Amino acid sequence: MNQIAKEWQDYEVIDTGNKEKLERWNQTILRRPDPVAIWPIEDERAWNKADAVYHRSKSGGGHWEMKKPVKEFWTIGYKGLRFKISPTGFKHTGLFPEQASNWDFMANKIKESKRDDLRILNLFAYTGGATMACSKAGAKEVVHVDASKGMIQWAKENMQLSNLQDHTIRFIVDDCIKFVKREQRRGRKYDGIVMDPPSYGRGPNGELWKLEEELFPLIQECMKILSDDALFFIVNCYTTGFSCSTLNEALSRSIQKEKGGHIECGENLLPVTTNDSVLPCGIFGRWTND
């Protein structure tokens, strides 16, 4: 099953094409690369309204060209949450709007459970969209783990913007696999785990991460800290070559084999307003105890 993040008001994909996307982030319009948009642009007029354009460099990375004055950062809202948005040197803005579908899914699971003892773990947690959604939905504790100190600080700002500073959120700079293994030794359990692992990366002490080699072992290690009555286990993936069937097999051969339950896999999609189409934004796989 696919899921479309279609309940945004402060964000929209205006148009796509020529391996780019035109987006509105509140009142600011950005033009950014997107390799999946392989079709041609049908009408250039809207694209000329961009406030800033990101240009890729042939040697890697790239730079922003400011067509109009753009603030260093601003905020957007989603269902009572607020997030800091800022154009970074690597084209990102600090948020992946397509993940709102997963935020809604987790929030609904937490609310429907009517439990006040839920502990949720967010691995490769970035700036904390999932962290804030789970905390606001009523999780007793959310543990937010990322290898980047800068992203942890950004997530703390999002916590303040969303007025969740009085909630129990633990921010931890760590290598995710090492953290999970330490939690095993501590005997800590989690009622929901969500992860958004990169294709390739390094931990805070230079630990090497390659998705195709590390993902399945990580899922197996995470199973050891998943509670007996856990609500969900979610994996997001942006890696080229990883299919929904791959995630389905990984989850069915691990967590479903041991705990039963139900698996759903599909694409994360964003609606495109210009021509009523959709933009593919990676895949997800999730297990629930249903």
C-alpha positions in Angstrom: 0.0 0.0 0.0 1.2 3.5 -0.8 0.6 6.5 1.5 0.2 10.2 0.4 1.0 13.0 2.9 -1.9 15.2 1.8 -2.9 17.0 5.0 -0.3 19.7 4.8 -1.3 23.4 4.8 2.1 25.1 5.2 3.8 22.9 2.6 3.1 21.8 -1.0 4.8 20.5 -4.0 3.8 22.9 -6.7 5.3 21.2 -9.7 7.9 18.6 -10.7 10.0 17.9 -13.8 13.5 17.9 -15.3 14.8 16.1 -12.1 13.6 19.0 -10.0 10.7 19.9 -7.7 9.2 23.3 -6.9 7.9 23.6 -3.3 6.2 26.1 -1.1 7.5 26.1 2.5 5.0 28.4 4.2 5.4 31.6 2.1 8.9 30.7 0.7 9.2 28.9 -2.7 12.2 26.7 -3.2 13.4 24.9 -6.4 15.5 21.8 -5.5 16.9 18.8 -7.3 14.9 15.5 -7.2 16.3 12.7 -9.3 13.0 10.8 -9.6 11.2 13.6 -11.5 12.5 12.4 -14.8 9.6 13.8 -16.9 9.8 17.3 -18.6 8.5 20.5 -17.0 5.2 21.3 -18.8 4.9 25.0 -17.8 7.9 27.1 -16.9 5.9 30.1 -15.6 5.4 28.8 -12.0 9.1 27.9 -11.7 10.1 31.5 -12.4 8.5 32.4 -9.1 11.1 30.5 -7.0 12.7 32.6 -4.2 15.8 30.3 -4.2 17.2 27.7 -6.5 19.6 24.9 -5.5 22.3 24.2 -8.1 24.2 20.9 -7.9 27.9 20.9 -8.5 29.5 18.3 -10.8 32.1 17.7 -8.1 29.5 17.0 -5.4 27.4 19.2 -3.2 26.1 22.5 -4.6 24.9 26.0 -3.7 21.8 28.1 -3.3 21.1 30.9 -5.7 18.9 33.5 -3.9 16.5 35.0 -6.5 14.8 37.1 -3.7 15.7 37.8 -0.1 15.2 34.6 1.9 15.4 34.3 5.7 18.1 32.2 7.2 15.4 30.1 8.8 11.6 30.2 9.3 8.9 27.8 10.6 6.1 25.7 9.2 3.3 23.9 11.1 1.6 20.6 10.9 -1.3 19.6 13.2 -0.1 21.5 16.2 3.6 20.9 15.7 6.1 23.5 14.4 9.4 22.9 12.7 12.3 25.1 11.9 13.1 25.2 8.1 16.5 26.4 6.8 18.1 25.9 3.4 21.3 23.9 4.0 24.4 23.5 1.9 23.3 19.9 1.0 20.0 21.0 -0.5 18.0 19.8 2.5 15.7 22.1 4.6 15.6 20.2 7.9 12.3 18.3 7.2 11.0 15.5 5.0 7.3 16.4 4.5 6.4 13.0 3.1 7.0 11.5 6.5 3.8 13.2 7.8 2.0 10.0 6.8 4.1 8.0 9.2 3.7 10.7 11.9 -0.1 10.4 11.6 0.1 6.6 11.7 2.2 6.5 14.8 0.2 9.2 16.6 -3.0 7.3 15.9 -1.6 4.1 17.2 -0.4 5.8 20.4 -3.8 7.5 20.9 -5.8 4.3 20.1 -3.8 2.3 22.6 -5.0 4.5 25.5 -1.8 3.6 27.3 0.1 6.1 29.5 3.3 4.0 29.7 4.6 4.0 26.1 8.3 4.4 25.4 9.2 5.1 21.7 12.6 4.9 20.1 13.5 7.1 17.0 16.8 6.0 15.3 18.6 8.1 12.8 16.2 10.7 14.1 17.4 13.8 12.2 15.5 16.9 13.3 12.8 15.0 15.1 9.5 15.1 13.1 8.6 11.6 14.3 9.9 12.4 17.8 7.6 15.4 18.2 4.6 13.6 16.7 4.9 10.6 19.1 5.5 12.9 22.1 2.6 15.1 21.3 0.4 12.0 20.8 0.9 10.9 24.4 4.0 8.7 24.5 5.4 8.7 28.1 9.0 8.9 26.8 10.6 9.3 23.4 14.3 8.5 22.9 15.8 10.4 20.0 19.1 9.1 18.6 21.3 10.6 15.9 25.0 10.7 15.2 25.0 14.4 14.3 25.2 17.0 17.2 23.9 19.6 14.8 20.8 17.6 14.0 20.2 16.9 17.7 20.4 20.7 18.4 17.9 21.3 15.6 15.6 18.7 17.0 15.7 20.5 20.4 14.7 23.7 18.7 11.7 21.9 17.1 10.8 20.6 20.6 10.7 24.2 21.8 8.8 25.4 18.8 6.2 22.6 19.3 5.8 23.5 23.0 6.9 20.0 24.1 9.7 21.1 26.4 7.8 19.7 29.4 7.5 16.3 27.8 10.0 13.5 28.4 12.3 13.5 25.3 15.8 12.1 25.6 18.2 13.4 23.0 21.3 11.2 22.4 24.3 11.6 20.1 25.4 8.1 19.3 25.9 5.4 16.7 22.5 3.7 16.5 23.7 0.1 16.5 25.9 0.7 19.5 23.0 2.5 21.3 20.6 -0.4 20.7 23.1 -3.0 22.0 23.7 -0.9 25.2 19.9 -0.7 25.7 19.9 -4.5 25.5 22.4 -4.8 28.3 20.4 -2.3 30.3 17.2 -4.4 29.8 15.2 -1.5 28.4 12.3 -2.1 26.2 10.4 0.0 23.7 6.7 -0.1 22.6 7.5 1.4 19.2 10.6 1.9 17.0 10.9 4.0 14.0 14.1 4.4 11.9 15.1 6.4 8.8 18.6 5.0 8.0 20.8 6.6 5.4 22.3 4.7 2.4 25.7 5.5 3.7 27.1 7.3 6.7 29.4 7.5 9.6 28.7 7.5 13.4 30.0 10.2 15.8 33.3 8.2 16.1 33.7 7.4 12.5 31.6 4.2 12.6 30.9 3.1 9.0 27.3 2.5 7.9 26.2 0.8 4.7 22.5 0.1 4.4 22.6 -3.1 2.4 25.0 -4.6 4.9 23.7 -3.2 8.2 19.9 -2.9 7.9 18.9 -6.5 8.5 21.3 -7.0 11.5 20.0 -3.7 13.0 16.4 -4.9 12.7 17.4 -8.1 14.5 19.1 -6.2 17.2 16.1 -3.9 17.6 13.8 -6.9 18.1 15.6 -7.6 21.3 14.5 -4.3 22.8 10.9 -4.4 21.4 8.4 -5.0 24.2 6.0 -8.0 24.1 3.0 -5.8 23.5 4.7 -3.3 21.1 2.6 -1.2 18.8 4.7 -0.7 15.8 8.1 -1.0 14.1 8.7 1.3 11.1 11.6 1.4 8.6 11.9 4.2 6.0 14.3 3.9 3.1 15.5 6.3 0.3 18.2 4.0 -1.1 18.1 3.4 -4.8 17.7 -0.4 -5.5 15.9 -1.1 -2.2 12.4 -2.1 -3.1 9.2 -2.6 -1.1 9.6 -6.3 -1.5 13.1 -6.1 0.0 11.7 -4.4 3.1 8.8 -6.8 3.3 11.1 -9.8 3.2 13.4 -8.2 5.8 10.5 -7.6 8.2 8.7 -10.9 7.6 11.9 -12.9 8.1 12.7 -11.2 11.4 10.0 -9.5 13.4 6.9 -11.1 11.9 8.5 -14.6 12.1 9.0 -14.1 15.9 6.0 -12.0 16.9 3.4 -12.6 14.2 1.4 -9.4 13.5 0.9 -7.6 10.2 3.3 -6.0 7.7 2.6 -3.2 5.2 5.0 -1.8 2.7 4.7 0.9 0.1 5.9 4.2 -1.3 5.8 7.5 0.6 4.2 10.0 -1.8 3.6 13.8 -1.9 0.7 15.3 -3.9 1.6 17.7 -6.7 -0.9 20.5 -7.0 -0.2 21.7 -10.6 -1.4 18.6 -12.3 -3.0 16.4 -9.6 -0.1 13.9 -9.7 2.2 12.5 -7.1 5.9 12.6 -6.3 7.6 9.4 -5.1 9.7 10.0 -2.0 11.2 6.7 -0.9 9.6 3.6 0.6 8.4 2.4 4.0 7.9 -0.9 5.7 6.0 -1.3 9.0 5.0 -4.0 11.3 2.1 -3.8 13.7 0.8 -6.1 16.4 -2.7 -6.3 14.8 
